Amino acid sequence: MSNPRFAIIGCGRISQLHAENLQSLLGTSDVLVGACDSLIDRAEAMVAKTGGRAYSDAAAMLDAEKPDAVIICTPPFVREEPIRACCERKVPFLCEKPPASDWEAARRIAEMVGAADILHSVAFMYRYHLGSDEYHRWMAGRTPAVVVSAFGCGPLYEPDFPPWFKLMERSGGPIMDQAIHAFDTIRYLVGDITDVFAFGSNLHFPLADDMTVPESASISFRFASGAIGTHYHSWADKLWIGQIDVRTGDDRVLMEIGDGTLTGLIGGEEKKYSEAGPPHRRELEYFIKALETNDRSLIRSTYADAAATLSVCLAANKSILTGEPQQVPTL
């Protein structure tokens, strides 16, 4: 398959990045056969840049255009129906994270994706860091004991930050929107997480009718291996930080989440690794290669695996709400 025919469902901010990456990877500006959004003007704005036709109904678009693959960029509370439409038509898809907004929806979607047996990927882009590959080479034969990670930024200070992100029932807050990337990368590097205990804070942005998410959170967790860890996350931290620090007792690897840079001390030797190229472009490149070759081993985040990361975040949010430690549910 050369230059697969793509469609996009959901034409918000992240879809623009995927469209630009498609244009770069496929070497043409006309990369879509269709774009769908509940707001038809957004779909029309998309196809003006990418080619194709605008739709407000995803199923109608899939039936009319018959794309080779779909990129799903809807908000997390609008995941199930677009994925169902793809599964029913056996259309491969790449879906933005999180894979669902709640655990029951994730179970239903995982079941339908498994039954459809189609090529698919969930966009946990940091798995595609070349630094992630280098980490596994450095740490081969070594057993992590402790993980300390942090992700801080200040979107709550931005006047154009979409209001629905501040509503727990819509976005899941910073844990579901961003910490999910950190937890997924940690799972990819170190292994499955079985238990969490989390605390939330709203010192700068108090809880209110239009602000129902914690602005910051601290999450302790335990791995199936017996290792332990902690993660700090904030939407109210103007000083950017994004790091994952893995230690064995004798060895240490520090990853910068944003660019995949690694520094470490392995077997007494200081090491450093820097990579080129954004991981969101590489994840789409791998997806296109998988489409062209039908090689599913190129996909690093299946829906079932993405649901395991989702469950960590849902358990963390539940722990903040209840004040109690939580076991991480499994499919």
Residue pairs with C-beta under 8 A, 6 or more apart in sequence:
1 68
1 291
1 292
2 292
3 26
3 28
4 67
4 68
4 69
4 288
4 291
4 292
5 33
5 65
5 66
5 67
5 68
5 69
6 22
6 31
6 32
6 33
6 67
6 68
6 69
6 70
6 71
7 32
7 33
7 34
7 35
7 36
7 52
7 61
7 62
7 65
7 67
7 69
7 70
7 71
8 15
8 18
8 19
8 32
8 34
8 35
8 36
8 46
8 50
8 70
8 71
8 72
8 73
9 36
9 37
9 58
9 61
9 70
9 71
9 72
9 73
9 74
9 82
10 36
10 37
10 72
10 73
10 74
10 75
10 78
10 82
10 96
11 35
11 36
11 37
11 39
11 42
11 43
11 45
11 46
11 73
12 37
12 42
12 73
12 75
14 73
14 96
15 35
15 46
15 71
15 73
16 46
17 280
18 71
18 73
18 94
18 280
18 284
19 31
19 32
19 46
19 49
19 50
21 280
21 281
21 284
22 31
22 32
22 50
22 71
22 284
23 29
23 31
23 50
24 281
25 281
25 284
25 285
25 288
26 288
29 49
29 50
29 51
30 50
30 51
30 52
31 50
31 51
32 46
32 47
32 50
32 51
32 52
33 51
33 52
33 53
33 65
33 66
33 67
34 47
34 52
34 53
34 54
34 55
34 61
34 64
34 65
34 67
35 43
35 46
35 47
35 50
35 52
35 53
35 54
35 55
36 43
36 54
36 55
36 56
36 57
36 58
36 61
37 43
37 46
37 54
37 56
38 56
39 56
40 54
40 55
40 56
43 54
43 55
43 56
44 54
46 54
47 53
47 54
52 65
53 61
53 64
53 65
55 61
55 64
58 81
58 82
58 85
59 85
62 70
62 85
62 86
62 89
62 91
63 89
67 91
68 91
68 92
68 291
69 91
69 92
69 93
69 94
69 119
69 287
69 291
70 82
70 86
70 91
70 92
70 93
70 94
71 93
71 94
71 95
71 96
72 79
72 82
72 83
72 86
72 93
72 94
72 95
72 96
73 96
74 82
74 96
75 164
75 170
75 171
76 98
76 100
76 101
76 170
76 171
76 172
76 176
77 101
77 169
77 170
79 95
79 98
79 99
79 100
79 101
79 105
79 109
80 100
80 105
80 108
80 109
82 93
82 95
83 93
83 95
83 109
83 112
83 113
84 109
84 112
85 91
86 92
86 93
86 116
86 118
86 120
87 112
87 113
87 115
87 116
87 118
88 116
90 116
90 118
91 118
92 118
92 119
92 120
92 291
93 118
93 120
93 121
94 120
94 121
94 122
94 123
94 283
94 284
94 287
95 120
95 121
95 122
95 123
95 303
96 122
96 123
97 122
97 123
97 124
97 180
97 181
97 184
97 306
98 172
98 176
98 177
98 180
98 306
98 310
98 313
99 106
99 109
99 122
99 303
99 306
99 307
99 310
100 106
100 109
100 307
100 310
101 170
101 172
101 176
102 314
103 310
103 311
103 314
103 329
106 307
106 310
106 311
106 331
107 307
107 331
109 303
109 307
110 303
110 304
110 307
110 331
113 120
113 303
113 304
114 303
114 304
119 290
119 291
119 294
119 296
119 299
120 299
120 302
120 303
121 283
121 286
121 287
121 290
121 299
121 300
121 301
121 302
122 301
122 302
122 303
122 305
122 306
123 280
123 283
123 301
124 181
124 184
124 185
124 188
124 283
124 300
124 301
124 306
124 309
125 181
125 278
125 279
125 280
125 282
125 283
126 132
126 181
126 184
126 185
126 188
126 257
126 260
126 279
127 184
127 185
127 188
127 279
127 283
127 300
127 301
128 279
128 282
128 283
128 286
128 300
129 185
129 255
129 260
129 275
129 279
129 282
130 260
130 273
130 275
130 276
130 277
130 282
131 255
131 259
131 260
131 261
131 262
131 273
131 275
132 185
132 188
132 189
132 255
132 260
134 262
134 273
134 275
135 189
135 246
135 253
135 255
135 262
136 189
138 251
138 253
138 262
138 264
138 266
138 271
139 189
139 246
139 248
139 251
139 253
139 266
142 248
142 250
142 251
142 266
143 225
143 227
143 248
144 189
144 190
144 191
144 223
144 225
144 227
144 246
144 247
144 248
145 227
145 228
145 247
145 248
145 249
146 227
146 228
146 229
146 246
146 247
147 186
147 190
147 223
147 227
147 228
147 229
147 230
147 244
147 245
147 246
147 247
148 229
148 230
148 231
148 245
148 247
149 182
149 186
149 229
149 230
149 231
149 232
149 243
149 244
149 245
149 257
150 231
150 232
150 233
150 241
150 242
150 243
151 178
151 179
151 181
151 182
151 231
151 232
151 233
151 234
151 241
151 242
151 243
151 257
152 232
152 233
152 234
152 237
152 239
152 240
152 241
152 242
153 178
153 234
153 235
153 237
153 238
153 240
153 242
154 235
154 236
154 237
154 238
155 161
155 165
155 235
156 166
156 204
156 205
156 215
156 235
156 236
157 236
157 238
163 210
164 170
164 171
165 171
165 173
165 177
165 213
166 210
166 211
166 212
166 213
167 210
167 212
167 213
168 212
168 213
168 317
169 212
171 177
171 213
172 213
172 313
172 314
172 317
173 213
173 214
173 217
173 235
173 317
174 213
174 214
174 215
174 216
174 217
174 233
174 234
174 235
175 198
175 214
175 217
175 219
175 233
175 313
175 316
175 317
176 310
176 313
176 314
176 317
178 233
178 235
179 217
179 219
179 231
179 233
179 313
179 316
180 309
180 310
180 312
180 313
181 257
182 231
182 233
182 242
182 244
182 257
183 193
183 231
183 309
183 312
183 313
184 301
184 306
184 309
185 244
185 255
185 257
186 193
186 229
186 231
186 244
187 193
187 308
187 309
187 312
188 300
189 244
189 246
189 255
190 223
190 225
190 227
190 229
190 246
191 223
191 224
191 225
191 227
192 223
192 224
192 308
193 221
193 222
193 223
193 224
193 229
193 312
193 328
194 222
194 223
194 224
194 327
194 328
195 221
195 222
195 325
195 326
195 327
195 328
196 219
196 220
196 221
196 222
196 312
196 315
196 316
196 319
196 325
196 326
196 328
197 219
197 220
197 221
197 319
197 324
197 325
197 326
198 217
198 218
198 219
198 220
198 316
198 317
198 319
198 320
199 217
199 218
199 219
199 320
200 214
200 215
200 216
200 217
200 320
201 214
201 215
201 216
201 217
201 218
202 211
202 214
202 215
202 216
203 215
203 216
203 236
204 215
204 236
205 211
205 215
205 235
205 236
213 235
214 320
215 234
215 235
215 236
216 232
216 233
216 234
216 235
216 236
216 237
217 232
217 233
217 234
217 316
217 320
218 230
218 231
218 232
218 233
219 230
219 231
219 233
219 316
219 319
220 228
220 229
220 230
221 228
221 229
221 230
221 231
221 312
222 228
222 229
223 229
242 256
242 257
242 258
243 254
243 255
243 256
243 257
244 254
244 255
244 257
245 252
245 253
245 254
245 255
246 252
246 253
246 254
246 255
250 267
251 264
251 265
251 266
251 267
252 264
252 265
253 262
253 263
253 264
253 266
254 262
254 263
254 264
255 261
255 262
256 262
259 274
259 275
260 274
260 275
260 279
261 272
261 273
261 274
261 275
262 271
262 272
262 273
262 274
263 270
263 271
263 272
263 273
264 270
264 271
264 272
265 271
283 300
286 298
286 299
286 300
287 298
287 299
289 295
289 298
290 296
290 298
290 299
304 331
307 331
308 328
308 330
308 331
311 328
311 329
311 330
312 328
314 329
315 326
315 327
315 328
315 329
316 326
318 326
319 325
319 326
